[in-house]
């Protein structure tokens, strides 16, 4: 997931862009570059590796100018290198483009452009865009027919993009329209920051939040013409579009490390607050139509439901698996969980009485967005649970419930997962009340337990010193197995995913009842087995699984509750949480597993916030 920044105003642009790119580092990248309008032309600086490499290059060879665009690249087409780093330029070196996404028909376009005499200098799909714009300018900006440069520039970009298929967020500079940046998006995030006498462009709000909190989120198929004096918005058909200006409520400090070594550990410790903030104002009174008031979901839709589909990717998919238990148990409606990348390619029997619940931290995940659109094409209604106001999925959905976790910068999701679980629990409780499936007494018991969750998460965080010692004992292992049952089976999957993501240790999550159907063959003295065995209806069965692992020389890390009668063997590591109701236990049980993954990764010397090959949000298929 590449990072895009742009600036047009009166200040020197390069320091603004470098600061913005640093605030987008969490997205993951392997090279970086900046292009600036200067001296009647455009100058570029690009470097492979981290931003420090680009910064060093700019120290040696500065760029001066007040209009510029910058980029951090996460390789899709072509290896990480200076040649493949953005911005890319045309044959005349007067145009530059930066791009996030994938151009699906780039080979077809490249062949056509090469036949017309264009010379390509990179292996990327992006470079075809800048040459395509150059080709359009040849037609539109004929010397025999003088025209104003800015309208010609706009039209050339518009015509070029109408020939492009795929996902893109782009920004373009042209030396002959030196005070203008043209931007556009389809299926990749792009947001404009509106300042006073200056304007900003970015993939995500933190890049410009120090300078303005007024933001405009571009929708798919929209373009922006940015100048210091203001911004105009258009469709790809060239029609003027009126856009809503959003006031961003969180501030820049929420996206900084605040003394923590990594964003991930900071965000793990922010989870009690994330849980509280995502519940705030949504619990009482129970029958006041919270889902209608907060999300715009009419009671009639809930009462007439035939089925619910929960769609998401990665960590959000694990949240949906838990949400399914809650929805079926409390709201008495059938629910299915679907991986969004599979949902979009299946033929579904969907209709107006079906509700698709799309869960996403960023609201920009390409597969989840495609699943939302597929569901709407079939006539289903869509309810989103999202952390980012104005994101693409929230604009496509019929109803939205926002979590209030603040920005999550660590690539491996932690507090957003807690926010998603909180949102799903609220949805299940209020849907159950609206449908008459949950008596008010039981609803109040669940709400009382929800209110306790932030305190239980704080108790889980106090286990960190003990978890550090476990990490020291196990961080050199090559494989881990995570097992659980019922509501906590998805937490086993999530715990294994976290370890894989940031420590590069092979780990698998299994339903514990499946242990003897294959995985137990792997268990020996070199295979740590993490057992999620907090108080539940299946706790005795999990105790039996522990005995099976021990009998084969396996080493257990057992997560249970204080006072539970799970006996610890001398080879075991036992983490004890406060006693809590089974229903909501996944919200707490994931926290020690996040801490374990984090401290194992740190001990192994891994880049926790920017793990290799991963991006914060997958905005291309």
PAMIVO-207531 format. One record per residue (C-alpha): residue in one letter; y, z, x. Coordinates in pm, 1 decimal. Layout:
N
- a:Y:Z:X
...
***
This chain:
621
- x:0.0:0.0:0.0
- x:300.3:-128.1:194.9
- x:640.0:40.3:190.1
- x:955.7:-154.1:105.2
- x:1316.3:-43.9:156.7
- x:1646.9:-224.7:123.6
- x:2015.1:-141.3:151.8
- x:2340.2:-317.5:67.8
- x:2671.5:-133.2:105.1
- x:2933.2:-37.0:363.0
- x:2728.6:185.6:595.0
- x:2523.0:74.9:892.5
- x:2195.1:-13.7:724.9
- x:1936.8:53.3:997.7
- x:1958.1:437.0:998.9
- x:1933.2:436.8:617.3
- x:1627.9:210.7:629.2
- x:1448.4:402.9:903.6
- x:1495.3:726.2:710.0
- x:1363.7:558.6:394.6
- x:1060.8:417.2:575.3
- x:979.0:762.2:714.3
- x:979.3:899.2:361.4
- x:728.5:628.4:265.8
- x:491.3:695.1:556.7
- x:255.7:875.9:319.5
- x:168.3:536.9:171.1
- x:-17.6:442.4:489.8
- x:72.1:158.8:730.4
- x:-16.4:-7.3:1060.7
- x:307.1:-185.2:1157.8
- x:675.2:-187.4:1065.8
- x:984.6:-405.1:1080.0
- x:1348.7:-444.2:978.4
- x:1569.8:-749.6:923.7
- x:1949.5:-731.9:909.5
- x:2227.0:-976.8:821.7
- x:2431.8:-998.9:1142.4
- x:2671.9:-1243.5:1307.5
- x:2628.4:-1518.3:1052.0
- x:2250.0:-1508.2:1078.3
- x:1955.1:-1273.7:1038.5
- x:1799.6:-1066.8:1315.4
- x:1457.4:-900.6:1308.2
- x:1281.6:-621.7:1494.9
- x:906.9:-568.0:1442.2
- x:640.5:-351.4:1604.6
- x:273.4:-271.6:1557.8
- x:179.7:94.8:1519.9
- x:383.6:386.4:1394.2
- x:753.9:391.0:1311.6
- x:821.9:551.9:1649.1
- x:737.3:215.3:1806.3
- x:993.1:37.2:1590.0
- x:1248.7:310.7:1652.0
- x:1203.3:275.8:2029.4
- x:1248.4:-101.0:2000.3
- x:1570.2:-53.3:1802.1
- x:1698.4:186.6:2066.5
- x:1649.6:-84.3:2328.9
- x:1774.5:-367.2:2109.2
- x:1994.4:-235.7:1824.4
- x:2064.3:-408.6:1494.3
- x:2411.1:-381.6:1342.1
- x:2489.7:-471.7:983.5
- x:2539.7:-337.0:632.3
- x:2276.5:-544.0:449.8
- x:1913.3:-509.1:553.2
- x:1552.2:-482.6:441.0
- x:1264.5:-288.7:600.2
- x:889.1:-266.7:564.5
- x:578.5:-74.0:661.9
- x:265.3:-289.0:641.8
- x:-88.9:-194.4:546.5
- x:-303.6:-488.4:658.0
- x:-479.7:-703.6:400.4
- x:-453.7:-1055.8:546.3
- x:-451.2:-1057.9:924.8
- x:-499.4:-783.4:1181.4
- x:-230.1:-520.8:1255.7
- x:3.3:-687.0:1507.5
- x:368.0:-768.1:1569.0
- x:310.3:-1129.0:1456.6
- x:168.3:-1011.5:1122.4
- x:430.8:-739.4:1070.1
- x:702.4:-796.4:811.4
- x:971.1:-925.0:763.5
- x:852.0:-1284.7:781.2
- x:1088.1:-1575.7:830.4
- x:1103.8:-1944.8:745.0
- x:1124.0:-2241.7:982.2
- x:1505.1:-2227.3:999.7
- x:1505.6:-1850.9:1072.9
- x:1772.9:-1807.6:804.1
- x:1545.5:-1653.9:536.1
- x:1335.7:-1335.6:556.6
- x:1091.1:-1179.2:311.1
- x:911.6:-845.7:285.1
- x:620.3:-806.5:45.9
- x:377.9:-553.1:-98.4
- x:73.5:-698.9:-272.2
- x:-161.1:-995.4:-240.2
- x:-79.5:-1362.7:-301.3
- x:-402.8:-1489.4:-456.0
- x:-324.8:-1861.4:-424.1
- x:-180.5:-1840.8:-71.9
- x:-436.6:-2080.6:82.2
- x:-352.4:-2349.3:-171.8
- x:20.9:-2295.6:-115.6
- x:-18.4:-2282.2:263.3
- x:-201.1:-2616.0:274.6
- x:67.8:-2779.4:64.4
- x:351.4:-2633.2:271.1
- x:185.3:-2721.9:601.9
- x:147.3:-3080.2:479.0
- x:523.0:-3078.8:410.4
- x:588.6:-2982.1:773.3
- x:620.3:-2603.0:757.6
- x:504.5:-2410.1:1065.9
- x:329.3:-2075.6:1017.2
- x:346.1:-1797.4:1274.3
- x:124.7:-1529.1:1117.3
- x:-212.7:-1478.9:950.8
- x:-57.9:-1322.0:639.8
- x:-45.8:-1438.4:281.5
- x:317.7:-1321.8:264.6
- x:451.0:-1592.6:492.6
- x:382.8:-1862.8:234.1
- x:645.2:-1703.3:7.7
- x:933.0:-1742.0:253.0
- x:838.8:-2104.2:327.4
- x:808.1:-2174.6:-44.0
- x:1160.4:-2041.0:-99.3
- x:1281.6:-2252.8:195.1
- x:1127.6:-2559.7:31.3
- x:1308.9:-2486.8:-296.0
- x:1639.3:-2444.0:-110.3
- x:1599.1:-2789.7:42.6
- x:1606.3:-2934.0:-307.9
- x:1873.3:-2706.9:-456.7
- x:2120.3:-2679.2:-167.9
- x:2181.0:-3042.7:-78.4
- x:2482.8:-3104.0:150.7
- x:2592.5:-3389.8:-76.6
- x:2617.2:-3149.5:-369.1
- x:2810.6:-2833.4:-266.1
- x:2725.5:-2524.6:-471.1
- x:2779.9:-2151.7:-460.4
- x:2514.6:-2000.9:-236.2
- x:2420.7:-1694.4:-441.5
- x:2313.8:-1884.3:-759.1
- x:2121.1:-2133.0:-543.6
- x:1952.1:-1844.3:-360.8
- x:1854.8:-1679.4:-689.6
- x:1718.5:-2001.8:-834.9
- x:1516.6:-2082.9:-521.8
- x:1348.1:-1741.2:-528.5
- x:1286.5:-1766.6:-903.4
- x:1130.5:-2112.9:-881.1
- x:915.2:-2013.1:-585.4
- x:780.1:-1705.5:-759.8
- x:685.4:-1910.6:-1062.7
- x:435.3:-2089.2:-837.2
- x:288.8:-1767.5:-696.7
- x:-19.5:-1599.1:-841.7
- x:-114.0:-1240.8:-759.1
- x:51.0:-904.1:-707.8
- x:384.9:-872.0:-537.2
- x:695.3:-667.5:-485.1
- x:931.1:-866.3:-264.0
- x:1279.7:-850.8:-118.9
- x:1455.5:-1154.5:29.0
- x:1759.8:-1207.8:253.9
- x:1933.1:-1541.7:318.8
- x:2193.0:-1582.4:592.1
- x:2404.6:-1807.3:368.1
- x:2433.4:-1536.5:98.9
- x:2492.7:-1245.7:338.4
- x:2596.7:-981.4:86.4
- x:2296.8:-1020.3:-143.8
- x:1937.5:-899.0:-159.6
- x:1710.5:-1056.8:-418.9
- x:1406.3:-858.2:-526.0
- x:1123.5:-914.7:-773.7
- x:793.0:-759.7:-878.4
- x:467.0:-822.1:-1057.1
- x:188.4:-560.3:-1044.4
- x:333.6:-377.3:-741.3
- x:592.5:-97.6:-765.0
- x:962.0:-157.5:-701.1
- x:1258.4:62.8:-789.5
- x:1633.9:18.3:-747.3
- x:1859.7:311.4:-656.0
- x:2213.4:281.0:-790.1
- x:2484.4:432.5:-570.4
- x:2864.1:420.8:-553.3
- x:2963.8:107.4:-364.7
- x:2608.7:77.0:-232.3
- x:2263.3:13.3:-371.2
- x:1908.8:75.5:-256.1
- x:1565.6:-77.2:-297.0
- x:1229.5:92.2:-241.2
- x:862.9:108.7:-328.7
- x:908.8:470.7:-431.0
- x:1197.2:702.0:-517.7
- x:1177.9:940.7:-214.1
- x:1304.1:658.9:10.5
- x:1657.3:679.6:-135.2
- x:1665.3:1016.3:-310.2
- x:1898.7:1164.1:-48.0
- x:2161.7:910.2:-153.9
- x:2124.1:876.9:-532.0
- x:1918.4:1003.6:-824.5
- x:2001.3:708.3:-1049.5
- x:1703.8:472.9:-1058.2
- x:1603.5:151.2:-1234.1
- x:1231.1:68.0:-1242.7
- x:1158.5:-303.5:-1245.4
- x:895.4:-424.8:-1490.8
- x:646.3:-699.6:-1414.5
- x:803.3:-1043.2:-1406.1
- x:1154.9:-911.9:-1339.4
- x:1407.3:-984.2:-1065.6
- x:1707.8:-796.1:-930.2
- x:2019.0:-934.1:-762.0
- x:2161.3:-654.8:-546.2
- x:2512.9:-642.2:-404.0
- x:2728.0:-352.6:-291.1
- x:2935.3:-389.8:-607.0
- x:2637.7:-364.0:-843.5
- x:2298.7:-493.2:-953.3
- x:2196.7:-750.2:-1213.1
- x:1850.6:-790.1:-1361.6
- x:1670.3:-1100.1:-1485.4
- x:1333.1:-1224.8:-1606.2
- x:1142.0:-1484.8:-1405.7
- x:1257.3:-1729.4:-1672.1
- x:1614.0:-1661.6:-1556.0
- x:1731.3:-1466.5:-1860.4
- x:1954.8:-1159.8:-1817.7
- x:1775.7:-828.7:-1880.6
- x:1931.8:-493.9:-1972.9
- x:1762.7:-208.6:-1787.4
- x:1753.7:164.5:-1854.1
- x:1887.0:390.7:-1580.0
- x:1664.1:694.6:-1516.3
- x:1795.3:1023.1:-1377.5
- x:1543.5:1157.8:-1123.0
- x:1500.5:1531.9:-1178.0
- x:1334.5:1640.1:-852.8
- x:1518.8:1652.6:-522.0
- x:1451.8:1534.4:-167.9
- x:1336.0:1873.0:-37.8
- x:1035.2:1856.4:-272.2
- x:905.4:1564.4:-64.3
- x:944.1:1741.6:272.3
- x:694.1:1959.7:455.7
- x:891.6:2286.0:426.6
- x:738.9:2431.8:743.8
- x:379.0:2325.9:675.7
- x:194.9:2123.3:939.3
- x:95.2:1852.7:693.0
- x:197.4:1737.4:346.7
- x:-159.4:1791.8:228.3
- x:-170.0:2164.2:302.0
- x:178.7:2205.8:154.6
- x:65.4:2031.9:-162.9
- x:-252.7:2240.1:-182.4
- x:-35.6:2552.5:-176.2
- x:197.1:2403.7:-440.4
- x:-86.4:2382.8:-693.0
- x:-16.6:2708.6:-879.8
- x:334.9:2579.8:-943.5
- x:210.0:2231.8:-1034.6
- x:-26.4:2385.7:-1290.2
- x:247.7:2606.9:-1436.0
- x:501.4:2325.4:-1452.9
- x:255.0:2089.6:-1621.2
- x:188.0:2352.0:-1892.8
- x:545.2:2465.5:-1938.4
- x:666.8:2436.8:-2300.0
- x:340.4:2278.0:-2413.8
- x:131.6:2574.3:-2523.6
- x:303.8:2747.9:-2813.6
- x:323.5:2731.2:-3104.1
- x:-15.4:2568.0:-3123.8
- x:50.3:2372.3:-3441.2
- x:392.7:2228.1:-3361.7
- x:267.7:1877.8:-3277.3
- x:304.3:1898.3:-2898.3
- x:140.5:1560.5:-2840.8
- x:372.8:1396.1:-3092.0
- x:681.9:1572.6:-2956.7
- x:604.7:1530.4:-2585.7
- x:407.3:1207.8:-2579.6
- x:498.0:1031.2:-2905.1
- x:137.2:1039.2:-3028.5
- x:130.6:1056.8:-3412.1
- x:-119.0:1299.9:-3572.2
- x:-264.9:1015.0:-3777.1
- x:-387.7:836.4:-3463.5
- x:-578.3:1147.9:-3354.8
- x:-724.3:1216.0:-3698.4
- x:-856.2:861.0:-3737.3
- x:-1010.2:829.1:-3391.4
- x:-1344.3:656.4:-3360.4
- x:-1382.0:697.9:-2984.6
- x:-1187.0:781.1:-2668.4
- x:-1220.1:593.9:-2340.3
- x:-1091.9:766.4:-2024.8
- x:-1011.4:519.8:-1745.2
- x:-900.9:588.4:-1389.6
- x:-985.6:536.3:-1021.9
- x:-1079.7:772.4:-739.1
- x:-975.8:1135.2:-780.3
- x:-824.3:1063.1:-1122.9
- x:-1166.2:934.1:-1232.0
- x:-1316.6:1273.4:-1144.8
- x:-1046.5:1439.1:-1357.1
- x:-1148.2:1210.9:-1645.5
- x:-1512.9:1313.4:-1610.5
- x:-1409.8:1675.5:-1669.2
- x:-1174.9:1570.5:-1947.4
- x:-1468.1:1410.1:-2126.4
- x:-1647.1:1747.1:-2148.7
- x:-1333.0:1910.0:-2289.9
- x:-1259.5:1635.1:-2542.9
- x:-1612.8:1616.8:-2680.4
- x:-1656.3:1995.2:-2682.9
- x:-1321.2:2083.3:-2839.4
- x:-1198.3:1777.8:-3031.2
- x:-1539.1:1665.6:-3160.8
- x:-1485.3:1299.1:-3082.9
- x:-1708.0:1074.5:-2866.4
- x:-1560.9:1006.8:-2523.5
- x:-1659.9:769.3:-2245.0
- x:-1543.1:773.0:-1884.8
- x:-1493.4:439.6:-1713.3
- x:-1397.6:342.1:-1359.2
- x:-1095.0:122.8:-1421.8
- x:-1207.1:-150.2:-1182.0
- x:-1526.3:-189.7:-1388.2
- x:-1369.1:-139.2:-1731.0
- x:-1138.5:-437.0:-1686.3
- x:-1428.9:-677.6:-1638.3
- x:-1651.8:-557.8:-1922.4
- x:-1646.4:-687.3:-2276.7
- x:-1553.4:-390.1:-2495.8
- x:-1570.3:-347.6:-2869.4
- x:-1227.7:-188.1:-2904.0
- x:-999.9:-162.0:-3202.5
- x:-707.4:26.0:-3359.3
- x:-915.5:342.8:-3406.4
- x:-997.0:366.9:-3035.8
- x:-774.4:547.2:-2786.1
- x:-776.1:464.8:-2415.7
- x:-655.1:753.8:-2197.8
- x:-535.3:617.2:-1862.5
- x:-492.0:872.9:-1584.9
- x:-297.7:795.1:-1266.0
- x:-84.4:988.6:-1019.3
- x:140.3:698.2:-926.7
- x:116.8:499.6:-1248.4
- x:95.6:186.3:-1032.3
- x:-280.2:162.1:-961.2
- x:-362.8:-205.8:-1009.6
- x:-707.6:-165.5:-1166.0
- x:-595.3:108.1:-1406.3
- x:-294.4:-99.5:-1510.0
- x:-521.1:-399.9:-1570.5
- x:-754.7:-180.5:-1777.9
- x:-458.3:-65.1:-1988.4
- x:-357.0:-422.1:-2057.0
- x:-713.9:-523.3:-2140.0
- x:-739.8:-235.3:-2387.5
- x:-413.8:-330.5:-2557.1
- x:-525.1:-692.4:-2582.6
- x:-827.7:-565.1:-2777.5
- x:-605.0:-372.9:-3019.1
- x:-663.9:-18.8:-2886.2
- x:-385.1:233.7:-2840.3
- x:-317.5:367.6:-2489.6
- x:-221.8:722.5:-2389.2
- x:-124.1:779.0:-2025.2
- x:-129.8:1095.3:-1815.5
- x:92.2:1027.2:-1516.5
- x:304.5:1207.1:-1256.9
- x:571.9:939.2:-1208.2
- x:837.5:876.0:-1472.2
- x:897.6:507.6:-1537.1
- x:585.0:385.7:-1356.5
- x:418.1:62.4:-1466.2
- x:130.9:228.2:-1653.8
- x:369.7:449.2:-1852.0
- x:571.4:144.4:-1952.1
- x:258.7:-38.0:-2066.2
- x:113.8:261.1:-2255.9
- x:194.1:348.2:-2617.1
- x:216.0:723.3:-2550.1
- x:283.7:919.3:-2230.0
- x:223.3:1276.8:-2119.5
- x:385.2:1343.5:-1782.3
- x:252.4:1598.7:-1540.1
- x:523.7:1783.8:-1349.6
- x:377.9:1812.1:-1000.2
- x:671.4:1670.1:-805.0
- x:614.3:1404.8:-537.5
- x:271.8:1399.6:-373.9
- x:295.1:1254.9:-24.1
- x:-49.5:1330.1:120.5
- x:-276.4:1029.7:74.8
- x:-564.7:1253.0:-35.9
- x:-465.6:1374.1:-382.3
- x:-461.2:1751.2:-443.3
- x:-187.0:1886.7:-668.3
- x:-180.8:1566.9:-874.7
- x:-549.1:1631.6:-955.2
- x:-461.2:1981.8:-1076.4
- x:-182.7:1831.2:-1286.6
- x:-421.6:1574.5:-1434.0
- x:-674.7:1843.2:-1525.1
- x:-399.2:2050.8:-1683.5
- x:-278.6:1749.0:-1880.7
- x:-630.1:1665.4:-1997.7
- x:-690.7:2025.9:-2104.5
- x:-366.6:2025.1:-2304.2
- x:-459.6:1692.2:-2460.7
- x:-805.9:1819.3:-2558.3
- x:-677.1:2144.9:-2711.3
- x:-393.7:1988.0:-2909.0
- x:-607.6:1692.8:-3020.4
- x:-873.6:1938.7:-3138.3
- x:-617.0:2138.1:-3338.5
- x:-468.8:1823.6:-3494.0
- x:-815.8:1701.1:-3591.6
- x:-910.9:2039.2:-3740.2
- x:-1202.2:2067.6:-3495.7
- x:-1086.2:2390.6:-3330.4
- x:-1014.0:2716.8:-3505.1
- x:-686.6:2878.7:-3412.0
- x:-855.0:3191.9:-3278.2
- x:-1062.5:2993.5:-3027.8
- x:-760.6:2779.7:-2943.9
- x:-562.6:3091.9:-2857.1
- x:-845.1:3211.9:-2631.6
- x:-839.2:2880.7:-2442.6
- x:-461.4:2888.7:-2411.9
- x:-481.3:3246.6:-2282.0
- x:-726.4:3125.9:-2016.8
- x:-501.8:2830.0:-1930.1
- x:-214.9:3071.0:-1869.0
- x:-435.7:3254.0:-1617.7
- x:-514.6:2940.4:-1417.8
- x:-215.3:2953.5:-1177.3
- x:-308.0:3312.0:-1088.8
- x:-669.1:3214.1:-1027.7
- x:-553.8:2925.3:-805.4
- x:-347.2:3173.0:-602.6
- x:-659.2:3387.8:-564.2
- x:-848.4:3080.8:-440.4
- x:-575.7:3012.6:-184.0
- x:-625.6:3363.3:-43.8
- x:-972.9:3253.4:66.4
- x:-814.1:3026.0:328.1
- x:-878.7:3251.4:634.9
- x:-1246.2:3269.3:539.2
- x:-1255.7:2892.4:483.2
- x:-1106.6:2833.7:829.5
- x:-1400.9:3023.3:981.2
- x:-1648.7:2816.8:778.6
- x:-1474.9:2499.7:897.1
- x:-1508.2:2615.7:1259.3
- x:-1882.3:2662.2:1207.9
- x:-1941.0:2327.1:1036.7
- x:-1679.2:2074.8:1149.3
- x:-1910.7:1901.1:1398.4
- x:-2173.8:1822.9:1135.6
- x:-2225.7:1455.2:1051.2
- x:-2327.8:1488.9:685.5
- x:-2254.7:1718.6:389.8
- x:-2410.1:1747.5:45.6
- x:-2217.5:1889.9:-253.2
- x:-2407.5:1999.4:-563.8
- x:-2308.1:2140.7:-902.7
- x:-2398.5:2113.2:-1269.8
- x:-2232.4:2048.1:-1603.7
- x:-1850.0:2084.7:-1598.4
- x:-1840.5:2128.6:-1221.2
- x:-2050.2:1826.1:-1130.0
- x:-1728.9:1615.6:-1101.9
- x:-1590.5:1885.3:-870.5
- x:-1887.7:1826.4:-639.7
- x:-1793.1:1457.4:-638.1
- x:-1429.5:1543.1:-570.1
- x:-1513.8:1788.2:-290.3
- x:-1727.6:1525.6:-118.8
- x:-1456.0:1262.4:-163.9
- x:-1193.9:1485.0:-1.6
- x:-1414.3:1546.4:302.1
- x:-1488.5:1175.3:339.0
- x:-1126.3:1072.0:299.7
- x:-968.4:1286.5:566.3
- x:-1242.1:1398.0:809.2
- x:-1453.1:1076.6:810.5
- x:-1770.2:1283.7:764.9
- x:-2030.8:1126.9:539.9
- x:-2055.2:1342.6:226.5
- x:-2217.8:1297.3:-113.0
- x:-2176.8:1479.6:-442.2
- x:-2479.1:1521.4:-668.6
- x:-2568.2:1673.1:-1000.1
- x:-2783.1:1964.2:-880.6
- x:-3060.1:1880.6:-1126.0
- x:-3106.4:1555.5:-934.7
- x:-3167.4:1733.7:-604.9
- x:-3545.3:1693.5:-626.0
- x:-3510.3:1328.6:-732.8
- x:-3424.5:1214.8:-380.9
- x:-3143.4:1395.2:-200.1
- x:-3357.7:1694.1:-103.8
- x:-3530.5:1462.8:144.6
- x:-3213.2:1481.0:353.5
- x:-3193.6:1858.8:363.6
- x:-3261.2:2022.3:700.1
- x:-3087.8:2258.0:940.1
- x:-2819.7:1997.5:1017.4
- x:-2722.2:1936.1:653.8
- x:-2469.2:2182.0:508.4
- x:-2498.9:2200.6:129.7
- x:-2190.2:2308.7:-66.8
- x:-2297.1:2470.9:-395.1
- x:-2046.5:2521.3:-678.5
- x:-2207.4:2809.5:-864.3
- x:-1931.6:2999.7:-1042.1
- x:-2010.3:3178.3:-1368.5
- x:-2158.0:2937.2:-1622.9
- x:-2449.6:2868.6:-1856.1
- x:-2626.9:2691.5:-1566.5
- x:-2565.1:2949.2:-1294.2
- x:-2929.1:3063.3:-1279.7
- x:-3042.8:2705.2:-1231.0
- x:-2797.9:2664.6:-944.5
- x:-2935.7:2983.1:-788.2
- x:-3275.3:2811.9:-794.8
- x:-3126.6:2507.7:-621.2
- x:-2992.8:2737.4:-348.6
- x:-3345.4:2871.0:-291.8
- x:-3476.4:2513.2:-264.2
- x:-3218.7:2431.3:3.6
- x:-3289.8:2749.6:199.2
- x:-3664.4:2682.2:189.0
- x:-3599.9:2359.5:380.4
- x:-3376.1:2515.8:643.1
- x:-3050.7:2401.5:483.9
- x:-2728.0:2592.0:532.7
- x:-2539.9:2675.1:210.9
- x:-2170.2:2716.7:140.5
- x:-2174.7:2893.3:-196.4
- x:-1876.2:2913.3:-428.9
- x:-1933.6:3185.2:-687.8
- x:-1752.2:3464.3:-871.4
- x:-1706.5:3824.9:-768.7
- x:-1994.3:4034.5:-899.9
- x:-2230.6:3740.4:-947.3
- x:-2591.8:3810.5:-863.0
- x:-2630.4:3522.4:-619.1
- x:-2787.2:3667.5:-307.9
- x:-2649.7:3557.7:23.3
- x:-2886.7:3465.5:304.0
- x:-2780.6:3536.1:661.3
- x:-2727.6:3162.4:716.9
- x:-2506.5:3122.5:407.3
- x:-2130.8:3115.6:375.4
- x:-2018.4:3269.4:44.1
- x:-1675.2:3229.7:-115.1
- x:-1605.9:3451.9:-414.6
- x:-1347.3:3379.4:-682.5
- x:-1230.1:3605.9:-966.1
- x:-1456.8:3594.6:-1275.4
- x:-1332.1:3326.5:-1514.1
- x:-1443.2:3136.5:-1821.8
- x:-1666.0:2838.6:-1749.3
- x:-1461.1:2592.3:-1957.1
- x:-1158.6:2577.9:-1727.8
- x:-1328.6:2675.4:-1400.7
- x:-1302.4:2323.1:-1247.3
- x:-924.1:2368.9:-1220.7
- x:-981.9:2656.9:-977.4
- x:-1307.9:2556.8:-812.0
- x:-1165.6:2244.7:-652.6
- x:-913.0:2443.0:-445.3
- x:-1153.3:2596.1:-188.5
- x:-1312.9:2252.7:-144.4
- x:-972.7:2097.6:-71.9
- x:-906.1:2367.9:185.8
- x:-1246.5:2315.8:346.2
- x:-1188.1:1940.7:378.7
- x:-840.6:1998.1:521.2
- x:-943.2:2247.8:788.4
- x:-1250.8:2046.9:890.3
- x:-1027.1:1740.2:934.0
- x:-769.9:1933.9:1138.1
- x:-1041.4:2070.4:1367.9
- x:-1173.5:1717.7:1416.5
- x:-825.3:1595.9:1515.8
- x:-788.0:1357.3:1220.8
- x:-458.2:1226.6:1081.7
- x:-474.0:1429.2:759.6
- x:-175.7:1280.7:576.8
- x:-243.7:919.7:673.6
- x:-623.3:876.7:698.1
- x:-742.7:549.1:841.0
- x:-786.7:249.2:610.9
- x:-645.1:436.8:308.7
- x:-325.5:400.3:107.3
- x:-167.0:645.9:-132.9
- x:-189.1:413.5:-429.1
- x:-402.4:100.0:-450.9
- x:-156.8:-149.8:-594.3
- x:-373.9:-456.0:-532.7
- x:-726.7:-527.5:-650.7
***
